[in-house]
Amino acid sequence: MSTQSLGRTVRTVKPIPQARNKFERAMWVFMRYSGLALTFLALSHFGFQHIVIGTHNITTEQTVQMWGESGKSISLNQLAWRTYYMAILGLAMLHGLNGVRQVAWDYIGNNKGLYTLFMGVVAVLSVVVTILGALALIFGATSMK
């Protein structure tokens, strides 16, 4: 916020608004920490896939080697990769769902019925996508041979 005063711009700082309740405060904190963790996870994924392996060298076989093949036992290394990608999946879905919840509250929070319906649909879709992603990680990749 700024105002003009004798040719000078005077800026006033608005205080941080109070949270509606303790849940909102916790979700505010979660967004900051999950965003920080996702930044690290996404940049490390990008660095490994695009710099270490190389974009043109990424193949289905390389993914099978990292995740393990469907129906076969996995190594400790493959378990670590699955855990890494499960962390990205889980944090990204929770972070995104919380962001959608906050934006939806800003736009349709005054209509409680519509807000509840919208968030119910978004939550169901998020759960379905998370389950599908987790199943893909749990069961591993299938070779294209």
Secondary structure as the mmCIF struct_conf table of DSSP 4:
data_model
#
loop_
_struct_conf.conf_type_id
_struct_conf.id
_struct_conf.beg_label_comp_id
_struct_conf.beg_label_asym_id
_struct_conf.beg_label_seq_id
_struct_conf.end_label_comp_id
_struct_conf.end_label_asym_id
_struct_conf.end_label_seq_id
STRN STRN1 SER A 2 SER A 5
TURN_TY1_P TURN_TY1_P1 LEU A 6 GLY A 7
STRN STRN2 ARG A 8 ARG A 11
HELX_LH_PP_P HELX_LH_PP_P1 VAL A 13 ALA A 19
BEND BEND1 ARG A 20 ASN A 21
HELX_RH_AL_P HELX_RH_AL_P1 LYS A 22 PHE A 46
HELX_RH_PI_P HELX_RH_PI_P1 GLY A 47 GLY A 54
HELX_RH_3T_P HELX_RH_3T_P1 THR A 55 ASN A 57
HELX_RH_AL_P HELX_RH_AL_P2 THR A 60 TRP A 67
STRN STRN3 GLU A 69 GLU A 69
TURN_TY1_P TURN_TY1_P2 SER A 70 GLY A 71
BEND BEND2 LYS A 72 LYS A 72
HELX_RH_AL_P HELX_RH_AL_P3 LEU A 76 ILE A 108
TURN_TY1_P TURN_TY1_P3 GLY A 109 ASN A 110
BEND BEND3 ASN A 111 ASN A 111
HELX_RH_AL_P HELX_RH_AL_P4 LYS A 112 PHE A 139
STRN STRN4 ALA A 141 ALA A 141
#
